[in-house]
Amino acid sequence: MIETRGGFLISQIKQIQGRIFGRLLIEAGIEEFNGAQGRILYVLWQEDDLPIVELAKRTGLAKTTLTGMLDRLESQGHVARCYDARDRRQIRIRLTPQARKLEQKYQEVSDDMSRLFYRGFTDEEILALDNGLEKILRNLETEEGGGHKSPRS
């Protein structure tokens, strides 16, 4: 295999992106939550009323990390934990009206971030990059789920 730097570059991008995204949120007047909490809200804006297990899967956060973040979002009045009507052992996460009011501003910041990400890219380059990243994500999800042996085997 050729020598690559993809993992290192992705890690650097994640760190720098987090700092820039946080700054953009503050500049947009969104101080109610941070970028990581925004990822949770973003998923819920796409589909509300999700079980914690599904929310963890869609955000890529470990359940223990997610639980702490949900505690903060709940204390800030952005989400509510509700028992599933069919299975009271399962807790679902729902957005509050307060969180719904922030969606448009958050989307504008997210759009600004996308413009920064893809500045100077052609449409074809954007699609190729997104497809490659999705493939990497699927590979890692399969590995995390125990679907494959070590990459060296």
C-alpha positions as CSV (number, residue, x, y, z in Angstrom):
1,M,0.0,0.0,0.0
2,I,1.2,3.5,-0.8
3,E,2.0,5.8,2.1
4,T,-0.9,8.1,2.9
5,R,-1.8,11.0,5.2
6,G,-5.6,10.8,4.9
7,G,-6.2,10.0,8.6
8,F,-3.8,12.7,9.8
9,L,-5.3,15.3,7.4
10,I,-8.9,14.4,8.5
11,S,-7.9,14.8,12.1
12,Q,-6.3,18.2,11.4
13,I,-9.4,19.3,9.4
14,K,-11.7,18.2,12.3
15,Q,-9.7,20.3,14.8
16,I,-9.5,23.4,12.7
17,Q,-13.1,23.1,11.5
18,G,-14.3,22.9,15.1
19,R,-12.6,26.2,16.0
20,I,-13.8,28.0,12.9
21,F,-17.4,26.6,13.3
22,G,-17.4,27.8,17.0
23,R,-16.3,31.2,15.9
24,L,-19.0,31.4,13.2
25,L,-21.7,30.4,15.7
26,I,-20.7,33.2,18.0
27,E,-20.5,35.7,15.1
28,A,-24.0,34.6,14.2
29,G,-25.2,35.3,17.7
30,I,-25.6,31.6,18.6
31,E,-24.2,31.2,22.0
32,E,-26.8,28.8,23.3
33,F,-24.8,25.7,22.3
34,N,-21.4,24.8,21.0
35,G,-20.5,23.1,17.7
36,A,-20.6,19.5,19.2
37,Q,-24.0,20.1,20.7
38,G,-25.1,21.6,17.4
39,R,-24.3,18.3,15.7
40,I,-26.9,16.6,17.9
41,L,-29.5,19.4,17.2
42,Y,-28.7,19.1,13.5
43,V,-29.6,15.4,13.5
44,L,-32.8,16.1,15.4
45,W,-33.7,19.0,13.0
46,Q,-33.5,16.4,10.2
47,E,-35.6,13.9,12.2
48,D,-37.0,14.6,15.6
49,D,-38.0,12.2,18.4
50,L,-35.1,9.7,18.1
51,P,-34.1,6.9,20.5
52,I,-30.7,7.6,22.2
53,V,-29.2,4.6,20.4
54,E,-30.2,6.0,17.0
55,L,-29.0,9.5,17.9
56,A,-25.6,8.1,18.9
57,K,-25.4,6.2,15.6
58,R,-26.3,9.3,13.5
59,T,-24.0,11.7,15.3
60,G,-21.1,9.2,15.6
61,L,-20.9,10.0,19.3
62,A,-20.3,7.3,21.9
63,K,-23.4,6.7,24.1
64,T,-21.6,7.9,27.2
65,T,-20.4,11.1,25.5
66,L,-23.9,11.7,24.1
67,T,-25.6,11.2,27.4
68,G,-23.5,14.0,29.0
69,M,-24.1,16.3,26.1
70,L,-27.9,15.6,26.2
71,D,-27.8,16.5,29.9
72,R,-26.4,19.9,29.1
73,L,-28.8,20.4,26.1
74,E,-31.8,19.4,28.4
75,S,-30.7,21.8,31.2
76,Q,-30.4,24.6,28.6
77,G,-34.0,23.8,27.4
78,H,-33.1,22.6,23.9
79,V,-34.2,18.9,24.2
80,A,-36.5,16.8,26.3
81,R,-36.2,13.1,27.2
82,C,-39.5,11.3,26.7
83,Y,-40.4,7.7,27.3
84,D,-41.4,5.8,24.2
85,A,-45.2,5.2,24.2
86,R,-44.8,1.5,23.0
87,D,-41.7,0.6,25.1
88,R,-41.2,2.6,28.3
89,R,-37.7,1.2,28.7
90,Q,-36.7,3.3,25.7
91,I,-36.0,7.0,26.0
92,R,-36.5,9.2,23.0
93,I,-35.0,12.7,22.5
94,R,-37.2,15.5,21.2
95,L,-36.5,19.1,20.3
96,T,-38.1,21.9,22.3
97,P,-39.7,24.9,20.6
98,Q,-36.7,26.9,21.8
99,A,-34.3,24.7,19.8
100,R,-36.5,24.8,16.7
101,K,-36.2,28.6,16.7
102,L,-32.4,28.3,16.3
103,E,-32.5,26.0,13.2
104,Q,-32.4,28.7,10.5
105,K,-29.5,30.6,12.1
106,Y,-27.6,27.3,12.5
107,Q,-28.3,26.4,8.9
108,E,-26.9,29.7,7.7
109,V,-23.7,29.0,9.7
110,S,-23.5,25.5,8.3
111,D,-23.9,26.8,4.8
112,D,-21.0,29.3,5.4
113,M,-18.9,26.4,6.7
114,S,-19.7,24.4,3.5
115,R,-18.6,27.3,1.4
116,L,-15.3,27.4,3.2
117,F,-14.8,23.7,2.9
118,Y,-15.3,23.6,-0.8
119,R,-13.9,26.9,-1.9
120,G,-12.0,26.4,-5.2
121,F,-13.5,22.9,-5.8
122,T,-15.4,22.0,-9.0
123,D,-18.7,20.2,-8.6
124,E,-17.0,17.0,-9.8
125,E,-14.3,17.4,-7.1
126,I,-16.9,17.9,-4.4
127,L,-18.8,14.8,-5.4
128,A,-15.6,12.7,-5.6
129,L,-14.4,13.9,-2.2
130,D,-17.8,13.3,-0.6
131,N,-18.0,9.8,-2.1
132,G,-14.5,9.0,-0.9
133,L,-15.2,10.2,2.6
134,E,-18.5,8.2,2.7
135,K,-16.5,5.1,1.7
136,I,-14.0,5.7,4.5
137,L,-16.9,6.2,6.9
138,R,-18.5,2.9,5.9
139,N,-15.2,1.1,6.2
140,L,-14.7,2.4,9.7
141,E,-18.3,1.7,10.7
142,T,-17.9,-1.9,9.5
143,E,-14.7,-2.3,11.5
144,E,-16.3,-0.8,14.6
145,G,-19.2,-3.2,14.3
146,G,-16.7,-6.1,14.2
147,G,-17.4,-6.9,10.6
148,H,-13.8,-7.4,9.4
149,K,-10.5,-8.6,10.6
150,S,-7.5,-6.4,11.0
151,P,-6.6,-4.3,7.8
152,R,-3.2,-6.1,7.7
153,S,-4.8,-9.6,7.3
